[in-house]
Amino acid sequence: MRILIVEDEKSLADIVKKGLEEEGYAVDVAYNGEDGLFMAENEASDLILLDIMLPVIDGMTILKRIRKAGVRTPVLMLTAKDTVMDKVSGLDSGADDYLTKPFSFDELLARIRALIRRGSEVKSSIIEIGDLVIDTASHEVKRGGRLISLSAREYALLEYMAINSDKVLTRTSLTEHIYDQDFDLDSNVIDVFINRVRNKIDRDFSRRLIHTIRGAGYMLKR
Ligand code: CA
């Protein structure tokens, strides 16, 4: 899952980026509204953390513009101003949720997970596909009751495929949602990761979950 942070307080943006990366998210950062607007419209983000008070273009204007342009990415507004008016105008302008600064990192993580789930069939923090169980809060993965150890990037790939199960995912879309924009898009890397995840979750089981769709990409089948 890939998250765009639009926040001009550099120390806050950087600490949130670092924390989210430790959780396995790919993270892009825009430190002003102009870059934020451009990236919100052009990067394959799964969620946008949007500050309201920003230089060049403010967060509310960004929100209105991207919604008008048809960008449906969930937006979590970050605001220092805890006034009812701000919350109402943010939600009216197409924000999905808001968080008042200062916020706890655990609360931020819980809200991010909830917003990412909202757009999918997955309705709890536990994703179950057959005997595969993924706990998106603790990142614990089990198959047939057996604990499976995955690296942060392998976990990110599996979680993205599970949230988008039964959909064909191209190498490009997998790469875009697992790496940030600083990553040089080489789709062969995805094949390597798919094989590693396959070895861990499919190899010892008769029913395979990860399928190669010839000429298209990959699918995790329910
Ligand atoms: Ca700000």
Residues whose N, C-alpha, C, O or C-beta is under 5 A from the ligand:
A	BS01	CA	D8 E9 D51 M53 L54
